[in-house]
Amino acid sequence: MAYVYKITHKETGEFYIGSKYAVGATPENTSEYFGSPKGKTDRCVRYKYLILNERHLLSKEIIGIYDTKQEALEIEIELQNKFYDDELCLNGAKQTSDKFSFVVCGKEHPLFGKKHSDSSKEKMRLAKIGKKLKPCSEEARANMRAVQKGRIITEEHRHKLRLARLGKTISKNKKIICPHCSKEGGTSGMKRYHFDNCKIKG
């Protein structure tokens, strides 16, 4: 089932338009789904903040229910094009194509049910050797701080975190030695840059 929804802030009138599709999903069993904005625009940052801190002031309206994901996306595109320039709209970007959604999701993904071969994994590993992640820009850091600012972790959330960690032990000082260069270091860094990824590995 697929449906298009509108999230509205009860006090400010700000709104977000999106669509939801998942096997077995209905408006009833996904009533707590308010979208997953991933952009870095001011609109996205604002909407993320509302989801995290003012969810109780957000109301969800089901605009329409459709048989296929494509039908829902077409309506979503139409509505976003219509309301995108509204100063109260919180959609960070317009949905302009359904190709991405169809290609990468579930059974429609070209690699669904498949696994990379050992030779493919080795090529990917070699391609990443020596590459470093680019540091976040100040703008990106500011956006991340804005999203987390004022975030409140409920007792229920804390309880779930505790349950997830039960029985797990964390060793902060554990050291391991690379069999290729004999360098010693922490587990995380050593596994990333040594062992199979060691520069002097034969």
Backbone hydrogen bonds, N-H to C=O, Kabsch-Sander energy under -0.5 kcal/mol:
donor,donor_aa,acceptor,acceptor_aa,energy
2,A,66,Y,-1.9
3,Y,20,K,-2.0
4,V,64,G,-2.3
5,Y,18,G,-2.7
6,K,61,E,-2.5
7,I,16,Y,-3.0
8,T,6,K,-0.5
8,T,59,S,-2.5
9,H,14,E,-3.1
10,K,8,T,-0.5
10,K,57,L,-3.3
13,G,9,H,-2.0
15,F,88,L,-2.2
16,Y,7,I,-2.2
18,G,5,Y,-2.0
20,K,3,Y,-2.6
22,A,1,M,-1.1
25,A,22,A,-2.2
30,T,26,T,-1.1
31,S,28,E,-1.0
33,Y,30,T,-1.8
34,F,32,E,-0.7
45,V,41,T,-2.5
46,R,42,D,-2.4
47,Y,43,R,-2.6
48,K,44,C,-2.7
49,Y,45,V,-2.0
50,L,46,R,-2.1
51,I,47,Y,-2.4
52,L,48,K,-2.2
53,N,49,Y,-2.6
54,E,50,L,-2.2
57,L,54,E,-2.0
58,L,55,R,-1.8
59,S,8,T,-2.6
61,E,6,K,-2.7
61,E,59,S,-0.5
63,I,4,V,-2.3
63,I,61,E,-0.7
64,G,4,V,-1.4
66,Y,2,A,-3.5
72,A,68,T,-1.5
73,L,69,K,-2.6
74,E,70,Q,-2.2
75,I,71,E,-1.7
76,E,72,A,-2.5
77,I,73,L,-2.8
78,E,74,E,-2.0
79,L,75,I,-2.6
80,Q,76,E,-2.6
81,N,77,I,-2.3
82,K,78,E,-1.5
83,F,79,L,-2.3
84,Y,80,Q,-1.8
86,D,83,F,-1.9
89,C,86,D,-1.8
90,L,15,F,-3.1
96,T,94,K,-0.8
102,F,98,D,-2.1
103,V,99,K,-2.5
104,V,100,F,-2.0
105,C,101,S,-0.7
108,E,105,C,-1.6
109,H,106,G,-1.8
112,F,109,H,-2.0
114,K,111,L,-2.3
121,K,117,S,-2.5
122,E,118,D,-2.1
123,K,119,S,-1.9
124,M,120,S,-2.2
125,R,121,K,-2.3
126,L,122,E,-2.5
127,A,123,K,-2.0
128,K,124,M,-0.9
128,K,125,R,-0.7
129,I,125,R,-0.8
129,I,126,L,-0.6
131,K,128,K,-1.8
141,R,137,S,-2.4
142,A,138,E,-2.5
143,N,139,E,-2.1
144,M,140,A,-2.2
145,R,141,R,-2.3
146,A,142,A,-2.2
147,V,143,N,-2.0
148,Q,144,M,-1.8
149,K,145,R,-1.7
151,R,148,Q,-2.2
153,I,151,R,-0.5
154,T,152,I,-0.7
158,R,154,T,-2.3
159,H,155,E,-2.5
160,K,156,E,-2.0
161,L,157,H,-2.1
162,R,158,R,-2.3
163,L,159,H,-2.3
164,A,160,K,-2.1
165,R,161,L,-1.1
166,L,162,R,-0.7
166,L,163,L,-0.8
168,K,165,R,-2.2
171,S,169,T,-0.5
172,K,170,I,-0.7
174,K,171,S,-0.5
176,I,185,G,-2.6
178,C,183,K,-2.7
182,S,178,C,-1.7
185,G,176,I,-2.2
187,T,174,K,-0.8
190,M,186,G,-2.4
191,K,187,T,-2.4
192,R,188,S,-1.3
193,Y,189,G,-2.4
194,H,190,M,-2.5
197,N,194,H,-2.3
198,C,195,F,-1.4
201,K,198,C,-1.4
